[in-house]
Amino acid sequence: MKAVIEANKYVELTYKVIDRKTGQVLTMVEFPLGYVHGVNEILSPRVMDALEGKSEGDIIEVHIDCNDIYGPRDEALVIVEAIANVPEAYRDVGTAILMENDNGQTKSFLVTRVDSRTVTIDGNNPLCGREVIFKLEILLVRDATGEEIRYGGKVEPVPDLNNCRAVPV
């Protein structure tokens, strides 16, 4: 009988986040992501709940309206600035910029568009306003060790460096 995902089980999985409207893969984890179920929450609560009771080899899809998590898009958080006013280090799409308001509160913005005249930065979460599908493939389910439960994931053995020798550079 296959082990099922429940509290204190070590789980490895991969997943993709797919935009439900366009079918575009927004992000994916190609290498197994390991965690101890019930000890740490590595994905949204809805996804973690959907994993409960599933087994190695299962592939599941969880539909999520990101407005429930991040709220609706706020266009006031989208800023278009003349490129001449933006330091060169912030002119690449995907660059994160930590900004601070007059009250000292910080918020992360992301450069989402750059053209010859302007740079657009967006303070909305990239999933804000989208409906997505988390497609998860469960690769491994087993009892977690006491150490894994304590740390919330796989604990790798420490390499023995006693017999290592220095290599000249």
DSSP file (Angstrom, degrees, kcal/mol; ACC not computed):
  #  RESIDUE AA STRUCTURE BP1 BP2  ACC     N-H-->O    O-->H-N    N-H-->O    O-->H-N    TCO  KAPPA ALPHA  PHI   PSI    X-CA   Y-CA   Z-CA
    1    1 A M              0   0    0      0, 0.0     2,-0.1     0, 0.0     0, 0.0   0.000 360.0 360.0 360.0 132.9    0.0    0.0    0.0
    2    2 A K        -     0   0    0      1,-0.1     2,-0.2    54,-0.0   140,-0.1  -0.413 360.0-111.6 -71.8 144.6    1.3    3.4   -1.0
    3    3 A A        -     0   0    0    138,-0.3    53,-0.7    -2,-0.1     2,-0.3  -0.505  33.0-144.2 -70.4 144.0    2.0    6.0    1.7
    4    4 A V  B     -A   55   0A   0     -2,-0.2     2,-0.4    51,-0.2    51,-0.2  -0.817  23.8 -96.1-111.1 154.2   -0.4    9.0    1.6
    5    5 A I        +     0   0    0     49,-2.8    48,-3.2    46,-0.4     2,-0.3  -0.541  66.0 129.3 -72.4 122.6    0.4   12.6    2.4
    6    6 A E    >   -     0   0    0     -2,-0.4     3,-1.5    46,-0.2    31,-0.2  -0.901  63.6 -39.7-156.9-179.8   -0.5   13.4    6.0
    7    7 A A  T 3  S+     0   0    0     -2,-0.3    31,-0.2     1,-0.2     3,-0.1  -0.190 124.2  13.4 -54.1 138.1    1.2   15.1    8.9
    8    8 A N  T 3  S+     0   0    0     29,-2.7   136,-2.0     1,-0.3     2,-0.4   0.676  91.5 131.1  67.8  22.9    4.9   14.2    9.4
    9    9 A K  E <   -B  143   0B   0     -3,-1.5    28,-2.8    28,-0.4     2,-0.5  -0.882  58.0-129.2 -99.8 137.0    5.3   12.6    6.0
   10   10 A Y  E     -BC 142  36B   0    132,-2.9   132,-2.1    -2,-0.4     2,-0.4  -0.748  32.8-170.9 -83.3 130.5    8.3   13.7    3.9
   11   11 A V  E     -BC 141  35B   0     24,-2.9    24,-2.1    -2,-0.5     2,-0.4  -0.964  16.4-168.0-127.3 138.0    7.1   14.7    0.4
   12   12 A E  E     +BC 140  34B   0    128,-2.0   127,-2.4    -2,-0.4   128,-1.7  -0.992  24.0 153.1-121.8 137.0    8.9   15.5   -2.8
   13   13 A L  E     -BC 138  33B   0     20,-1.9    20,-3.2    -2,-0.4     2,-0.3  -0.968  32.7-142.0-151.8 164.7    7.1   17.1   -5.7
   14   14 A T  E     -B  137   0B   0    123,-1.9   123,-2.6    -2,-0.3     2,-0.3  -0.897  25.6-175.8-122.5 160.0    7.4   19.3   -8.7
   15   15 A Y  E     -BC 136  29B   0     14,-0.7    14,-3.0    -2,-0.3     2,-0.3  -0.993  19.8-151.5-153.6 161.5    4.9   21.8   -9.9
   16   16 A K  E     -BC 135  28B   0    119,-1.9   119,-2.7    -2,-0.3     2,-0.6  -0.970  13.7-144.7-127.3 146.2    3.9   24.3  -12.5
   17   17 A V  E     -BC 134  27B   0     10,-3.0     9,-3.1    -2,-0.3    10,-1.2  -0.971  24.7-169.6-110.5 119.0    1.8   27.4  -12.1
   18   18 A I  E     -BC 133  25B   0    115,-2.6   115,-2.5    -2,-0.6     2,-0.5  -0.914  26.6-121.1-115.7 131.5   -0.3   27.9  -15.3
   19   19 A D  E  >  -B  132   0B   0      5,-3.0     4,-2.7    -2,-0.4   113,-0.2  -0.589  22.0-148.9 -68.0 120.4   -2.3   31.0  -16.2
   20   20 A R  T  4 S+     0   0    0    111,-2.8    -1,-0.2    -2,-0.5   112,-0.1   0.838  91.8  47.8 -64.1 -33.7   -5.8   29.6  -16.5
   21   21 A K  T  4 S+     0   0    0    110,-0.5    -1,-0.2     1,-0.1   111,-0.1   0.914 126.8  22.0 -75.1 -44.7   -6.8   32.2  -19.2
   22   22 A T  T  4 S-     0   0    0      2,-0.1    -2,-0.2     0, 0.0    -1,-0.1   0.670  91.5-129.1-100.6 -18.9   -3.8   31.9  -21.5
   23   23 A G     <  +     0   0    0     -4,-2.7     2,-0.2     1,-0.3    -3,-0.1   0.480  57.2 148.9  79.9   1.5   -2.4   28.5  -20.7
   24   24 A Q        -     0   0    0     -5,-0.2    -5,-3.0    -6,-0.1     2,-0.7  -0.482  52.9-123.2 -72.0 135.0    1.0   30.1  -20.2
   25   25 A V  E     -C   18   0B   0     -7,-0.2    -7,-0.3    -2,-0.2     3,-0.1  -0.715  28.1-175.6 -77.6 117.6    3.4   28.5  -17.7
   26   26 A L  E     -     0   0B   0     -9,-3.1     2,-0.3    -2,-0.7    -1,-0.2   0.843  64.8 -12.5 -85.4 -36.8    4.2   31.3  -15.3
   27   27 A T  E     -C   17   0B   0    -10,-1.2   -10,-3.0     2,-0.0    -1,-0.3  -0.979  62.5-170.0-159.2 156.3    6.7   29.4  -13.2
   28   28 A M  E     -C   16   0B   0     -2,-0.3     2,-0.6   -12,-0.2   -12,-0.2  -0.997  21.0-138.6-152.2 152.0    7.8   25.9  -12.6
   29   29 A V  E     +C   15   0B   0    -14,-3.0   -14,-0.7    -2,-0.3     4,-0.1  -0.949  21.1 176.4-110.7 111.4    9.9   23.8  -10.3
   30   30 A E  E     +     0   0B   0     -2,-0.6    -1,-0.1   -16,-0.1     3,-0.0   0.809  64.9  61.4 -86.0 -32.1   12.0   21.3  -12.3
   31   31 A F  E    S-     0   0B   0      1,-0.1   -18,-0.1   -17,-0.0     0, 0.0  -0.757 104.7 -87.6 -97.3 143.6   13.9   19.8   -9.4
   32   32 A P  E     -     0   0B   0      0, 0.0     2,-0.6     0, 0.0   -18,-0.2  -0.168  34.8-146.8 -54.8 135.9   12.1   18.1   -6.6
   33   33 A L  E     -C   13   0B   0    -20,-3.2   -20,-1.9    -4,-0.1     2,-0.4  -0.924  18.9-160.9-102.5 121.8   10.9   20.3   -3.8
   34   34 A G  E     +C   12   0B   0     -2,-0.6     2,-0.3   -22,-0.2   -22,-0.2  -0.845  20.9 146.6-112.1 144.1   11.0   18.5   -0.5
   35   35 A Y  E     -C   11   0B   0    -24,-2.1   -24,-2.9    -2,-0.4     2,-0.6  -0.967  47.6-105.0-159.2 168.1    9.2   19.3    2.8
   36   36 A V  E >>  -C   10   0B   0    116,-1.4     3,-1.9    -2,-0.3     4,-1.5  -0.929  43.1-122.4-104.1 118.2    7.6   17.7    5.8
   37   37 A H  T 34 S+     0   0    0    -28,-2.8   -29,-2.7    -2,-0.6   -28,-0.4  -0.343  93.4  14.0 -64.6 132.8    3.8   17.9    5.5
   38   38 A G  T 34 S+     0   0    0      2,-0.4    -1,-0.3   -31,-0.2     3,-0.1   0.278 115.8  75.4  87.7 -10.6    2.1   19.6    8.4
   39   39 A V  T <4 S+     0   0    0     -3,-1.9     2,-0.4     1,-0.4    -2,-0.2   0.839 105.5  12.3 -99.7 -45.5    5.4   21.1    9.7
   40   40 A N     <  -     0   0    0     -4,-1.5     2,-0.8   112,-0.2    -1,-0.4  -0.986  67.1-135.5-134.3 148.1    6.0   23.8    7.2
   41   41 A E        +     0   0    0     -2,-0.4    -4,-0.1     1,-0.2    -6,-0.0  -0.857  27.8 168.2-104.8 102.4    3.8   25.4    4.6
   42   42 A I        +     0   0    0     -2,-0.8     2,-0.2     2,-0.1    -1,-0.2   0.690  66.7  29.5 -90.0 -18.9    5.7   25.7    1.4
   43   43 A L  S    S-     0   0    0      1,-0.2     5,-0.1     2,-0.0     0, 0.0  -0.731 107.4 -58.8-129.5 179.1    2.8   26.5   -0.9
   44   44 A S    >>  -     0   0    0     -2,-0.2     4,-2.5     1,-0.1     3,-0.6  -0.216  51.7-112.9 -60.4 151.2   -0.6   28.2   -0.4
   45   45 A P  H 3> S+     0   0    0      0, 0.0     4,-2.6     0, 0.0     5,-0.2   0.851 117.2  56.4 -54.2 -36.7   -2.9   26.7    2.2
   46   46 A R  H 3> S+     0   0    0      2,-0.2     4,-1.7     1,-0.2     5,-0.1   0.899 109.5  45.0 -64.3 -39.5   -5.4   25.6   -0.6
   47   47 A V  H <> S+     0   0    0     -3,-0.6     4,-1.5     2,-0.2    -1,-0.2   0.921 112.4  51.2 -68.7 -44.1   -2.6   23.7   -2.4
   48   48 A M  H  X S+     0   0    0     -4,-2.5     4,-0.9     1,-0.2     3,-0.2   0.898 110.0  50.1 -60.9 -40.2   -1.4   22.1    0.8
   49   49 A D  H >< S+     0   0    0     -4,-2.6     3,-0.5     1,-0.2    -1,-0.2   0.886 107.6  53.9 -63.8 -38.7   -4.9   21.0    1.7
   50   50 A A  H 3< S+     0   0    0     -4,-1.7    -1,-0.2     1,-0.2    -2,-0.2   0.784 103.4  57.0 -67.6 -26.6   -5.3   19.5   -1.8
   51   51 A L  H >< S+     0   0    0     -4,-1.5     3,-2.4    -3,-0.2   -46,-0.4   0.782  80.8 109.3 -73.7 -27.1   -2.1   17.4   -1.3
   52   52 A E  T << S+     0   0    0     -4,-0.9   -46,-0.2    -3,-0.5     3,-0.1  -0.253  87.5  11.7 -53.8 127.9   -3.5   15.8    1.8
   53   53 A G  T 3  S+     0   0    0    -48,-3.2    -1,-0.3     1,-0.3     2,-0.1   0.366  97.8 125.5  86.4  -5.1   -4.3   12.1    1.2
   54   54 A K    <   -     0   0    0     -3,-2.4   -49,-2.8   -49,-0.1    -1,-0.3  -0.425  46.2-143.8 -84.8 164.0   -2.5   12.0   -2.2
   55   55 A S  B >   -A    4   0A   0    -51,-0.2     3,-2.2    -2,-0.1    83,-0.2  -0.768  31.3 -70.1-125.9 166.8    0.2    9.4   -3.0
   56   56 A E  T 3  S+     0   0    0    -53,-0.7    83,-0.2     1,-0.3     3,-0.1  -0.312 120.0  27.4 -52.8 133.0    3.4    9.0   -4.9
   57   57 A G  T 3  S+     0   0    0     81,-3.4    -1,-0.3     1,-0.4    82,-0.1   0.165  89.4 129.6  95.7 -17.4    2.8    9.2   -8.6
   58   58 A D    <   -     0   0    0     -3,-2.2    80,-2.8    80,-0.1     2,-0.5  -0.428  42.3-159.2 -70.5 144.9   -0.4   11.3   -8.3
   59   59 A I  E     +D  137   0B   0     78,-0.2     2,-0.3    -2,-0.1    78,-0.2  -0.997  17.4 179.9-122.4 124.1   -0.7   14.4  -10.5
   60   60 A I  E     -D  136   0B   0     76,-2.3    76,-2.6    -2,-0.5     2,-0.4  -0.885  20.0-148.0-125.8 156.9   -3.2   16.9   -9.2
   61   61 A E  E     -D  135   0B   0     -2,-0.3     2,-0.5    74,-0.2    74,-0.2  -0.989   9.8-167.8-123.3 132.5   -4.4   20.3  -10.4
   62   62 A V  E     -D  134   0B   0     72,-2.4    72,-2.9    -2,-0.4     2,-0.4  -0.977  12.2-147.2-122.4 119.5   -5.5   23.0   -8.0
   63   63 A H  E     -D  133   0B   0     -2,-0.5     2,-0.4    70,-0.2    70,-0.2  -0.724  20.4-176.6 -87.8 131.1   -7.4   26.1   -9.3
   64   64 A I  E     -D  132   0B   0     68,-3.0    68,-2.9    -2,-0.4     2,-0.9  -0.993  25.6-148.0-133.9 129.2   -6.7   29.3   -7.5
   65   65 A D  E >   -D  131   0B   0     -2,-0.4     3,-2.0    66,-0.2     4,-0.5  -0.859  16.1-155.7 -89.4 108.5   -8.2   32.7   -7.9
   66   66 A C  T 3>>S+     0   0    0     64,-2.4     4,-3.5    -2,-0.9     5,-0.5   0.663  86.8  74.1 -65.8 -15.7   -5.2   34.9   -6.9
   67   67 A N  H 3>5S+     0   0    0     63,-0.4     4,-1.4     1,-0.2    -1,-0.3   0.834  91.8  57.6 -62.8 -30.1   -7.5   37.8   -6.0
   68   68 A D  H <45S+     0   0    0     -3,-2.0    -1,-0.2     2,-0.2    -2,-0.2   0.799 117.3  32.7 -68.1 -27.8   -8.4   35.7   -2.9
   69   69 A I  H  45S+     0   0    0     -4,-0.5    -2,-0.2    -3,-0.5    -1,-0.1   0.884 137.2  17.7 -93.6 -47.7   -4.7   35.7   -1.9
   70   70 A Y  H  <5S-     0   0    0     -4,-3.5    -3,-0.2     1,-0.2    55,-0.2   0.495  99.5-125.9-107.9  -6.2   -3.4   39.0   -3.1
   71   71 A G     << -     0   0    0     -4,-1.4    58,-0.6    -5,-0.5    -1,-0.2  -0.151  50.0 -40.1  80.1 175.6   -6.5   41.1   -3.7
   72   72 A P  S    S-     0   0    0      0, 0.0    56,-0.1     0, 0.0    58,-0.0  -0.294  75.2 -84.8 -71.5 159.4   -7.4   42.8   -6.9
   73   73 A R        -     0   0    0     51,-0.1     2,-0.6     1,-0.1     3,-0.1  -0.343  36.4-147.8 -60.1 143.2   -4.8   44.6   -9.0
   74   74 A D    >   -     0   0    0      1,-0.1     3,-2.2    -3,-0.1    49,-0.2  -0.929   7.3-165.4-116.9 104.3   -4.1   48.2   -7.8
   75   75 A E  G >  S+     0   0    0     -2,-0.6     3,-1.5     1,-0.3    -1,-0.1   0.687  85.0  73.1 -66.1 -16.6   -3.2   50.3  -10.8
   76   76 A A  G 3  S+     0   0    0      1,-0.3    -1,-0.3    -3,-0.1    -3,-0.0   0.687  90.2  61.0 -67.9 -16.6   -1.9   53.0   -8.4
   77   77 A L  G <  S+     0   0    0     -3,-2.2    46,-2.3     2,-0.0     2,-0.6   0.357  85.4  91.1 -90.8   5.4    1.0   50.7   -7.8
   78   78 A V  E <   -E  122   0C   0     -3,-1.5     2,-0.5    44,-0.2    44,-0.2  -0.904  58.9-173.1-103.4 122.1    2.1   50.8  -11.5
   79   79 A I  E     -E  121   0C   0     42,-2.9    42,-2.8    -2,-0.6     2,-0.6  -0.960  12.9-164.4-121.3 128.1    4.6   53.6  -12.2
   80   80 A V  E     -E  120   0C   0     -2,-0.5     2,-0.4    40,-0.2    40,-0.2  -0.958  18.9-179.2-110.7 121.3    5.8   54.7  -15.6
   81   81 A E  E     -E  119   0C   0     38,-2.8    38,-2.5    -2,-0.6     2,-0.1  -0.913  35.9 -99.3-123.9 145.9    8.9   56.8  -15.4
   82   82 A A  E >   -E  118   0C   0     -2,-0.4     3,-1.9    36,-0.2     4,-0.3  -0.414  34.7-127.2 -59.7 134.7   11.1   58.5  -18.1
   83   83 A I  G >  S+     0   0    0     34,-2.9     3,-1.5     1,-0.3    -1,-0.1   0.812 107.3  63.6 -58.7 -31.4   14.1   56.2  -18.6
   84   84 A A  G 3  S+     0   0    0     33,-0.4    -1,-0.3     1,-0.3     4,-0.1   0.760 100.8  52.9 -64.6 -23.8   16.4   59.2  -18.1
   85   85 A N  G <  S+     0   0    0     -3,-1.9    -1,-0.3     2,-0.1    -2,-0.2   0.455  95.5  83.0 -89.5  -1.5   15.2   59.4  -14.5
   86   86 A V  S <  S-     0   0    0     -3,-1.5     5,-0.0    -4,-0.3    -5,-0.0  -0.900  85.2-117.1-109.3 124.7   15.8   55.7  -13.7
   87   87 A P    >   -     0   0    0      0, 0.0     3,-2.3     0, 0.0    -2,-0.1  -0.257  28.6-115.7 -55.6 145.1   19.3   54.5  -12.7
   88   88 A E  G >  S+     0   0    0      1,-0.3     3,-1.5     2,-0.2    -2,-0.0   0.801 112.4  66.9 -55.1 -32.9   20.8   52.1  -15.2
   89   89 A A  G 3  S+     0   0    0      1,-0.3    -1,-0.3     2,-0.1     3,-0.3   0.688 101.7  49.9 -63.5 -17.2   20.8   49.3  -12.6
   90   90 A Y  G <  S+     0   0    0     -3,-2.3    -1,-0.3     1,-0.2    -2,-0.2  -0.003  83.5  92.3-111.0  27.6   17.0   49.3  -12.7
   91   91 A R    <   +     0   0    0     -3,-1.5     2,-0.5     2,-0.1    -1,-0.2   0.169  62.0  94.2-108.5  18.6   16.4   49.2  -16.4
   92   92 A D  S >  S-     0   0    0     -3,-0.3     3,-2.0    21,-0.0    19,-0.2  -0.940  80.3-112.8-114.0 131.6   16.1   45.4  -16.9
   93   93 A V  T 3  S+     0   0    0     -2,-0.5    19,-0.2     1,-0.3     3,-0.1  -0.356 104.6  30.5 -57.9 133.7   12.8   43.6  -16.9
   94   94 A G  T 3  S+     0   0    0     17,-3.2     2,-0.3     1,-0.3    -1,-0.3   0.271  83.2 137.8  98.4 -10.2   12.5   41.4  -13.9
   95   95 A T    <   -     0   0    0     -3,-2.0    16,-2.6    16,-0.1     2,-0.4  -0.527  48.1-137.6 -71.3 131.5   14.7   43.6  -11.6
   96   96 A A  E     -F  110   0C   0     -2,-0.3     2,-0.5    14,-0.2    14,-0.2  -0.735  17.5-166.8 -90.4 138.3   13.3   43.9   -8.1
   97   97 A I  E     -F  109   0C   0     12,-3.1    12,-3.0    -2,-0.4     2,-0.7  -0.988  11.8-148.3-127.9 122.3   13.3   47.4   -6.5
   98   98 A L  E     -F  108   0C   0     -2,-0.5     2,-0.3    10,-0.2    10,-0.2  -0.816  23.7-170.8 -90.8 119.4   12.7   47.9   -2.8
   99   99 A M  E     -F  107   0C   0      8,-3.0     8,-2.3    -2,-0.7     2,-0.4  -0.816  11.0-151.8-114.2 152.9   11.0   51.3   -2.4
  100  100 A E  E     -F  106   0C   0     -2,-0.3     6,-0.2     6,-0.2     2,-0.1  -0.975   8.3-145.6-125.7 135.5   10.3   53.2    0.8
  101  101 A N    >   -     0   0    0      4,-2.5     3,-1.9    -2,-0.4     6,-0.0  -0.278  41.0 -88.1 -88.9-178.4    7.5   55.7    1.4
  102  102 A D  T 3  S+     0   0    0      1,-0.3    -1,-0.1     2,-0.1    -2,-0.0   0.724 127.1  56.7 -63.2 -22.2    7.6   58.9    3.6
  103  103 A N  T 3  S-     0   0    0      2,-0.1    -1,-0.3     1,-0.0     3,-0.1   0.400 119.6-107.4 -90.2   2.2    6.5   56.8    6.6
  104  104 A G  S <  S+     0   0    0     -3,-1.9     2,-0.3     1,-0.3    -2,-0.1   0.516  72.5 142.0  85.5   4.6    9.5   54.4    6.3
  105  105 A Q        -     0   0    0      1,-0.0    -4,-2.5    -5,-0.0     2,-0.3  -0.614  39.2-146.0 -80.2 139.1    7.3   51.5    5.0
  106  106 A T  E     +F  100   0C   0     -2,-0.3     2,-0.3    -6,-0.2    -6,-0.2  -0.768  17.9 179.6-108.2 153.1    9.0   49.4    2.3
  107  107 A K  E     -F   99   0C   0     -8,-2.3    -8,-3.0    -2,-0.3     2,-0.4  -0.986  26.2-123.4-149.0 140.3    7.4   47.6   -0.7
  108  108 A S  E     -F   98   0C   0     -2,-0.3     2,-0.3   -10,-0.2   -10,-0.2  -0.718  27.2-172.3 -88.3 133.2    8.9   45.6   -3.4
  109  109 A F  E     -F   97   0C   0    -12,-3.0   -12,-3.1    -2,-0.4     2,-0.4  -0.856  11.2-144.0-118.8 157.3    8.3   46.6   -7.0
  110  110 A L  E     -FG  96 122C   0     12,-2.1    12,-2.4    -2,-0.3     2,-0.6  -0.981  18.3-122.3-125.6 133.6    9.3   44.8  -10.2
  111  111 A V  E     + G   0 121C   0    -16,-2.6   -17,-3.2    -2,-0.4    10,-0.3  -0.644  37.6 169.3 -72.2 119.3   10.4   46.2  -13.5
  112  112 A T  E     +     0   0C   0      8,-2.5     2,-0.3    -2,-0.6     9,-0.2   0.593  57.7  19.6-110.4 -15.5    7.8   44.9  -15.9
  113  113 A R  E     - G   0 120C   0      7,-1.3     7,-3.0   -21,-0.1     2,-0.4  -0.974  52.9-178.1-157.8 140.2    8.6   46.9  -19.1
  114  114 A V  E     + G   0 119C   0     -2,-0.3     2,-0.2     5,-0.2     5,-0.2  -0.989  13.1 162.2-139.0 129.7   11.4   48.9  -20.6
  115  115 A D        -     0   0    0      3,-2.5   -32,-0.0    -2,-0.4    -2,-0.0  -0.706  57.9 -79.3-131.2-170.1   11.3   50.7  -23.9
  116  116 A S  S    S+     0   0    0     -2,-0.2     3,-0.1     1,-0.2   -33,-0.0   0.722 127.1  24.7 -67.4 -19.6   13.5   53.5  -25.4
  117  117 A R  S    S+     0   0    0      1,-0.2   -34,-2.9   -34,-0.1   -33,-0.4   0.690 119.7  35.1-116.1 -25.7   11.7   56.2  -23.5
  118  118 A T  E     -E   82   0C   0    -36,-0.3    -3,-2.5   -35,-0.1     2,-0.4  -0.883  49.7-149.4-137.0 161.6   10.2   54.7  -20.3
  119  119 A V  E     -EG  81 114C   0    -38,-2.5   -38,-2.8    -2,-0.3     2,-0.5  -1.000  18.7-155.0-125.8 130.2   10.5   52.1  -17.5
  120  120 A T  E     -EG  80 113C   0     -7,-3.0    -8,-2.5    -2,-0.4    -7,-1.3  -0.920  10.8-174.7-108.4 128.2    7.4   50.6  -15.9
  121  121 A I  E     -EG  79 111C   0    -42,-2.8   -42,-2.9    -2,-0.5     2,-0.4  -0.935   6.8-158.2-120.7 148.4    7.6   49.2  -12.4
  122  122 A D  E     -EG  78 110C   0    -12,-2.4   -12,-2.1    -2,-0.4   -44,-0.2  -0.987  16.8-169.3-133.2 125.5    4.7   47.4  -10.7
  123  123 A G        +     0   0    0    -46,-2.3     2,-0.2    -2,-0.4   -15,-0.1   0.431  61.3 103.3 -91.6  -1.3    4.1   46.9   -7.0
  124  124 A N  S    S-     0   0    0    -47,-0.2   -14,-0.1   -14,-0.1    -2,-0.1  -0.523  87.4 -98.8 -76.5 148.8    1.4   44.4   -7.5
  125  125 A N    >   -     0   0    0     -2,-0.2     3,-2.1   -55,-0.2    -1,-0.1  -0.464  35.2-119.1 -60.2 139.0    2.2   40.7   -6.9
  126  126 A P  T 3  S+     0   0    0      0, 0.0    -1,-0.1     0, 0.0    -2,-0.1   0.734 114.8  49.2 -57.5 -22.0    2.9   39.2  -10.3
  127  127 A L  T >  S+     0   0    0    -61,-0.1     3,-2.0     2,-0.1   -61,-0.2   0.523  82.7 125.2 -92.6  -5.9   -0.1   36.7   -9.8
  128  128 A C  T <  S+     0   0    0     -3,-2.1   -61,-0.1     1,-0.3     3,-0.1  -0.259  77.7  13.3 -56.3 132.9   -2.4   39.5   -8.7
  129  129 A G  T 3  S+     0   0    0    -58,-0.6     2,-0.3     1,-0.3    -1,-0.3   0.493 106.4 111.3  81.3   2.8   -5.6   39.5  -10.8
  130  130 A R    <   -     0   0    0     -3,-2.0   -64,-2.4  -110,-0.0     2,-0.5  -0.754  60.5-141.0-109.6 155.2   -5.0   36.1  -12.3
  131  131 A E  E     - D   0  65B   0     -2,-0.3  -111,-2.8   -66,-0.2  -110,-0.5  -0.971  33.7-175.6-107.0 130.4   -6.6   32.7  -12.0
  132  132 A V  E     -BD  19  64B   0    -68,-2.9   -68,-3.0    -2,-0.5     2,-0.5  -0.828  25.1-138.3-127.1 163.0   -4.0   30.0  -12.0
  133  133 A I  E     -BD  18  63B   0   -115,-2.5  -115,-2.6    -2,-0.3     2,-0.7  -0.988  12.0-152.1-119.1 121.1   -3.7   26.3  -12.0
  134  134 A F  E     -BD  17  62B   0    -72,-2.9   -72,-2.4    -2,-0.5     2,-0.7  -0.859  13.5-165.9 -87.4 116.4   -1.1   24.6   -9.8
  135  135 A K  E     -BD  16  61B   0   -119,-2.7  -119,-1.9    -2,-0.7     2,-0.4  -0.928  11.9-174.4-107.2 113.1   -0.2   21.4  -11.5
  136  136 A L  E     -BD  15  60B   0    -76,-2.6   -76,-2.3    -2,-0.7     2,-0.5  -0.880  18.2-160.7-115.0 137.8    1.7   19.2   -9.0
  137  137 A E  E     -BD  14  59B   0   -123,-2.6  -123,-1.9    -2,-0.4     2,-0.7  -0.976  16.9-143.1-116.0 121.0    3.4   15.8   -9.5
  138  138 A I  E     +B   13   0B   0    -80,-2.8   -81,-3.4    -2,-0.5  -125,-0.2  -0.736  23.8 173.0 -88.0 117.7    4.0   13.9   -6.3
  139  139 A L  E     +     0   0B   0   -127,-2.4     2,-0.3    -2,-0.7  -126,-0.2   0.766  61.7  12.0 -95.9 -30.1    7.3   12.1   -6.7
  140  140 A L  E     +B   12   0B   0   -128,-1.7  -128,-2.0   -84,-0.1     2,-0.4  -0.988  49.6 178.8-154.5 137.2    7.9   10.6   -3.2
  141  141 A V  E     +B   11   0B   0     -2,-0.3  -138,-0.3  -130,-0.2     2,-0.3  -0.968  26.1 139.2-138.6 124.8    5.9   10.1    0.1
  142  142 A R  E     -B   10   0B   0   -132,-2.1  -132,-2.9    -2,-0.4     2,-0.1  -0.963  57.8 -72.9-153.8 167.6    7.5    8.5    3.1
  143  143 A D  E     -B    9   0B   0     -2,-0.3     2,-0.2  -134,-0.2  -134,-0.2  -0.448  52.0-127.1 -62.9 136.7    7.7    8.7    6.9
  144  144 A A        -     0   0    0   -136,-2.0     2,-0.1    -2,-0.1    -1,-0.1  -0.609  20.2-118.9 -83.4 147.9    9.8   11.7    7.9
  145  145 A T     >  -     0   0    0     -2,-0.2     4,-2.4     1,-0.1     5,-0.2  -0.378  28.8-105.9 -76.1 164.6   12.7   11.1   10.3
  146  146 A G  H  > S+     0   0    0      1,-0.2     4,-2.2     2,-0.2     5,-0.1   0.887 123.2  51.1 -57.5 -40.2   12.7   12.9   13.7
  147  147 A E  H  > S+     0   0    0      2,-0.2     4,-2.1     1,-0.2     6,-0.2   0.898 108.9  50.2 -66.1 -40.9   15.4   15.3   12.4
  148  148 A E  H  >>S+     0   0    0      2,-0.2     4,-2.1     1,-0.2     5,-0.8   0.892 110.5  50.2 -64.7 -39.0   13.4   16.1    9.2
  149  149 A I  H  <5S+     0   0    0     -4,-2.4    -2,-0.2     2,-0.2    -1,-0.2   0.915 110.1  50.9 -63.9 -41.9   10.3   16.8   11.4
  150  150 A R  H  <5S+     0   0    0     -4,-2.2    -2,-0.2     1,-0.2    -1,-0.2   0.891 121.9  31.5 -62.1 -40.9   12.4   19.1   13.6
  151  151 A Y  H  <5S-     0   0    0     -4,-2.1    -1,-0.2     2,-0.3    -2,-0.2   0.553 105.1-122.1 -98.9  -9.1   13.8   21.1   10.6
  152  152 A G  T  <5S+     0   0    0     -4,-2.1  -116,-1.4    -5,-0.2     2,-0.3   0.560  80.0  33.8  83.8   7.9   10.8   20.8    8.2
  153  153 A G  S   <S-     0   0    0     -5,-0.8    -2,-0.3  -118,-0.3    -1,-0.2  -0.968 100.8 -39.0-171.7-175.7   12.7   19.1    5.4
  154  154 A K        -     0   0    0     -2,-0.3     2,-0.6    -3,-0.1  -120,-0.1  -0.327  47.0-148.4 -63.8 137.4   15.4   16.7    4.2
  155  155 A V        -     0   0    0     -2,-0.0    -7,-0.1    -3,-0.0    -1,-0.1  -0.942  11.3-150.0-112.3 115.3   18.6   16.8    6.2
  156  156 A E        -     0   0    0     -2,-0.6     2,-0.1     1,-0.1     0, 0.0  -0.572  24.8-104.2 -83.7 145.3   21.7   16.1    4.2
  157  157 A P        -     0   0    0      0, 0.0    -1,-0.1     0, 0.0     3,-0.0  -0.384  37.6-109.3 -66.2 147.3   24.7   14.4    5.8
  158  158 A V        -     0   0    0      1,-0.1     2,-0.0    -2,-0.1     3,-0.0  -0.625  37.7-113.6 -76.7 130.5   27.6   16.8    6.5
  159  159 A P        -     0   0    0      0, 0.0     2,-0.8     0, 0.0    -1,-0.1  -0.353  24.1-117.5 -66.4 145.6   30.5   16.0    4.1
  160  160 A D        +     0   0    0      1,-0.1     3,-0.3     2,-0.0     0, 0.0  -0.754  36.6 172.7 -84.3 111.1   33.7   14.6    5.7
  161  161 A L    >   +     0   0    0     -2,-0.8     3,-1.3     1,-0.2    -1,-0.1   0.325  50.5  99.1-101.6   6.2   36.4   17.2    5.0
  162  162 A N  T 3  S+     0   0    0      1,-0.3    -1,-0.2     3,-0.0    -2,-0.0   0.827  86.4  43.1 -64.7 -32.4   39.1   15.6    7.2
  163  163 A N  T 3  S+     0   0    0     -3,-0.3    -1,-0.3     2,-0.1     2,-0.2   0.192  88.9 115.8-100.7  16.8   40.8   13.9    4.3
  164  164 A C    <   -     0   0    0     -3,-1.3     2,-0.4     0, 0.0    -3,-0.0  -0.592  49.3-156.3 -83.4 146.1   40.6   16.8    1.9
  165  165 A R        -     0   0    0     -2,-0.2     2,-0.1     0, 0.0    -2,-0.1  -0.929  24.0-102.1-121.9 151.7   43.8   18.5    0.7
  166  166 A A        -     0   0    0     -2,-0.4     0, 0.0     1,-0.0     0, 0.0  -0.413  28.4-144.2 -69.9 141.4   44.3   22.0   -0.5
  167  167 A V        -     0   0    0     -2,-0.1    -1,-0.0     2,-0.0     0, 0.0  -0.937  22.4-118.4-107.8 124.8   44.6   22.4   -4.3
  168  168 A P              0   0    0      0, 0.0     0, 0.0     0, 0.0     0, 0.0  -0.317 360.0 360.0 -62.5 144.1   47.0   25.2   -5.4
  169  169 A V              0   0    0      0, 0.0    -2,-0.0     0, 0.0     0, 0.0   0.408 360.0 360.0 -98.0 360.0   45.4   28.0   -7.3
